[in-house]
Amino acid sequence: MQNHEELNDRSQRLLKVLIERYIQDGQPVGSRALARGAGINLSPATIRNVMADLEEYGLIQSPHTSAGRIPTVNGYRLFIDSLLTVRPLENEAVNQFRRGLAPRDDKLALIQSASDLLSEVTQMAGIVTLPRREIIAFRHIEFLPLSGSRILVILVTNEEEVHNRIIHTSTRFSPADLQQASNLLNSMFKGQDLCDVRRQVVADLESLHEKVNQQMIDAISMAKLAFGETGEKEDYVLSGQTNLMDCSDLSGVDVLRQLFEAFNQKRGILHLLDQCLHANGVQIYIGEESGHQALSDCSVVSSSYAVDDERVGVLAVIGPTRMKYEKVIPVVDLTAKLLGAALNNKS
């Protein structure tokens, strides 16, 4: 692909108009429509030549047999990074967010409000991770045999919080086996975030069978049962995922199924959001840039939020790549700032 810096002002202007028209109408844009929208005096032949150049650069493409063109991921990226004009939010919208994110004692309610507002205003999915300082730390685990295949799990989190639960295994384990499993898990995970531990346990169990001995497999299997839903429901708050069913670009059954499975499994979404935690400002992943198949038809507009000048969480809007970025970006930016201020109780 050639260097985008080679694009002259005319080519950039036409690309900007093409993408704006496609975002608005959802239809491939032809040379005549582009001529009208660009507001410049160019012949249809000249415009077709420019469009051919843009296609050669990999910035636009022709879907099927249509005479019109649509932006590629690279086209969207150039548009967002260099050509996009972000619109400031109207005062009414700003006040709506200020009311919804006014400081309060219930932090989880604040997180939920932020997610709801992102979804309501954008009509896409809004997602907010819980502050990392609120996340539970894994300290110690013990497995004690009960009758039959029942095992008592004693899980210690944070400093001295003790959680007990009974699990049922398909295999009977001796006290020595259980002690070995406890020792192994404690050596592997002590001090780590419990939600991260749970995700790692699930991921390891899927890939361990050909790599390690049965002792490791048994330990990880018991850990999966022991942690169950612990912390999983509190990784992030998601609102408005059903809005995506109304997006024509995401209306395919397979596309929606993969997307909703990703929301339910959480691991891929959380991995992506974790990448945004230490980034400055608004981060945008377009389609395949996310690295996750389920999001290949989506864009993720995200921003970290901070408490006491420490970035502790991430919020995002997830929707089709054909979204109105100039409106979504300031919504995400404002929400991150107001949520951080409310959690810090300094707004």
N, C-alpha and C positions, 0 to 999 in steps of 0.2 A: 504493500500500500504506500502510496506516495505521501510526502509530507503535507500535512494540512496547511502549513504556513504558505504553501504555494497557491492557495486559494486567494484570488483577488476579491476586492470588495463586492463586485457584482455577483460572483459565485456564492460568497457568504450570504449576501442579501437574499438570493434566490433560495438557498438552502434553509435559511431562517423562515422565510415565508412558506416554503413547502411543509416544513415540520409543523409550524403553527396551524396551517390549514388542515393537515392530517390529524393533528390532535383535536381540533375543533369538530371536524366532520367524520373522521374515521374512514374516509374513502381515499384510494390512491389519487394523487394529484397530477393532472396532466399539464402540458405546456400552456394551454389557453388559460386555465384557471390560475396558473402561476403568473402569467403575464398580467392578469387583472389584479391579483393580490399584491404583486410586487410594486405596482405603481411607478414602473419605469418604462421608458419607451424602447422596447426591444422587440425585434421580430420573433415570431414563433420559431423560426429556424435557428436563430441565435440562442433562444432559450433551450431548444432541444439539444443544441451542442453543449451548452453549459450542463444540462442534466446528464448528458452522456459522460462528461468529465467527472461529475459528482458520483456517478455510478462506478466509473473506473477507479475512483479513489476509495470505493467501498463505503460511501456515506449514504447512498440511497440504493434501492433495488426495485425491480419490477415484480410484483406478485402475480404468479400464473401468467395469463395472457393479457393482463390489463395494460393499457397504454400509459397509465399513470404510474407514479412512483411513490414509495413509502420509505421512511427513514430506517436505516439499520441501527444496530447497537452503537457502532462507531459514529453514525450520524447524530444520534441522540447525545452521545458523549461530547462531541464537538459543540453541539447546540447548547448544552447545559454549561459547559466550561467557558465558552467564549461568546455566545450569541444571545443568551437568554436575558431578558429584561424582567427582573423580579419586581413584583408589585407589592408595595407596602399594604398591610392589612388595614381595612377600614376601621374607624374608631369603634363602631358597634361590635365588630368581631373581637377587637382587643379587649373591650370591656367585658364581653362574654367570657373570655378566657380568664380575665382577672377575677371575675366573680366565681367561676368554677374552680379556680386554683388558689382561693384565699387560704391563708395558713389555718391549720386546724390540728388537733391532737392526733386524730386518727390518720396515720400515715398511709395505711392501705387504702382508705377511702380517697385520699389525695391521688394515689396512683391510679385508682379506678376512674376517678374524674378525668385525669389527664388522658387516659386511654379512650374514654367515652367521647371527650371533646374532639380528639384527633379524628375519630371515626365519624362523628356527627357532622363536623364542618367539611371534611373532605369527601364524605360518602364512600370511603374505602375502609380498610382495616387499620385500626390503631393499636399499637402494642407498646407496652412500657415494662421494662425489667425492674424488679425490686431493687432497692438500694443494696449494694454489696455489703455494706456495713451491717445490714439487717440479716444477712444470710448466715445460716447455721454452720458451725465448724465441726467436723468430725474429730472426736478425741479418742474414743476407745470403744471396742465392741467385744462382747463375750457371748459364747454359745453354750448353753447348759442343757443336757439331755433330760427329757421328760418321758412319759410313757409312750410306747409305740414309736411312731416317726415324728413325734412332736418335739420341737426344740424351743427353749426359752431364749430370746435374744435380749441382751442388755446393752443398750446403746447410750454412750455418754457423749453429749454435744456441748459446745461452748466450754464453759469452765466446769460446771457441776450439774448440768441438766441431764437427768437420767430418764430414758424411755424404754419401757418394757413391752414386748409383744411376743406372741407365740406363732411360730411358723410350722408348716407341715411339709416335709420333704419326701421325695419318692424313694429315698435310700435311707437306711438306718445307719447312723454314725456312732462310733464309740466315743467316749469322753476324750480319748487321746486325739482322735480325728478332729473333734470340735475345737480342742485347744490349739491344734496346729493351724486350723482355719482362722481362728481368732488372731493368733500371732502373725500370720501372714498378712491379713487385712490391716491390722494395726501398723505393721511395718510399712505397708504400701501407702496408706491414706491418712495417717495421723496428721492433723492440722489443716487438712484440705477442706474446702467448701463442700458440704454434704451433697448439694445438688450436683456439683461437678463430679463427686465420687460416684453418685448414682448413675450419671450418664456414662462415666468411664466403665463402670461395672457392666452395664448393658452392652456397650461397644466391645469390651474385652470378651464377654461371653460369646459374642458372635464370631470372634476370630481366634479363640484360644485353642480349639480342639486339635488342631494340627501342629500346635507350637509348644505346648507345655504338658506337664504331667497331670495325672488325674487329681492330685491334691489341689493344685491351683484351680482346676475346673470346679471341683467341689466347693472350694472356698468362695469363688466368685458367684457360683449358683446360689449358695446360701445368702450371700450378701444381697443379691438381687431380690430374693424373697424377703430378707430382713428389712431392707430399705423401703420396699413396696412403693407407696406413693409419697413417702416422706420427702417433703420439700418440693416435690415435682410440681404440684399445683401452684406453688408460690414462686416459680422462676420468673414468670412474667404475667401481666394482665393483658388479655386480648379482647378487643371489642370490635364489632361491626364486620366480622368475617363474612357474614351472610350478604353484606353489601356487594361483595365481589361476584356474587351470583348474578347481579344485575349488570355487570360489565360485559359488553358484547365481546370484547377481546378475550375474555376468560370464560366464556359460556360453554366451552366444550366439556363434556362429562369427564374425560380423562384428565384434562387440565385442572378442573376443580377438585377431583378426587386426590390427585397428587398434592395439591396445595393444602387441602384440609388435612390430609395425612401428615404433612410437614408441620402444621400447626399443632396437631395432637401429639406427635412424637417429640417435638420441641428441639431435639438435639441440633439439627442443622440450622434452624432459626437462631438458636442461642449462640451457636458458633459464629454465625455471621454478625450478630449484634455485639458479641464480645470484641470483634475486630474494630468496632466503632468506639469502644469505651475510652480509648486513649487518643482519639483523633480530635483535632480542633474543628469546631464549627459543624456545619451540616455535611454529611457524607451521603452520596447517592450511588447505589448499585443498580445497574440497568441490565435486565435480562441475565444473560450468561455470566456477567461480571460477578454475580453473587457466588458462583461456584456450586450452586445447588440446582439440580434438574427441576425440582418442583417450582422454582422461582424463575424459570427460563422465560416466561411470558410476563414477568412482573418487574416493577421497579421498587426499590426500597429507599425511602428518603428518611435518614436517621440523624440523630444528634445525641451526644452524651449530655447528662445533666450533673451538676456538681453541688455538693454540700461542703461548706467550710473550705472552699477552693479545691476540693478533692472530687474527681469524677467518680461517681458511685453507681451510675446506671445509664441506660440507653433507652430512648423512645424512638418510634418510627411509624411511618405510614407505609403500608404495603398496598399496591394497586397495580393496574396494568401499565405497561411501558408507555402507553398513550394517555398519560395523565397530564394535567395542567400544572407543570412544575413551578411556574411563576407564582401560583397560589399556594401550592403545598409546601414549598420551601420555607416561606415566612411563617406558616402555621407551625411547622415542626420547630423552627428556631425559637419562636416566642414561647411555645409550650415548654421547651427544655429550660428556658430561663426562668419562667414563672414557677415551674415545678421545683426547681432547685431552690429558688427563693422561699417558697412555701415550706419546704422541708427544713430549710435553714431557719425558718421563722424570722426572717429579716426583711420581708417584703413590706 
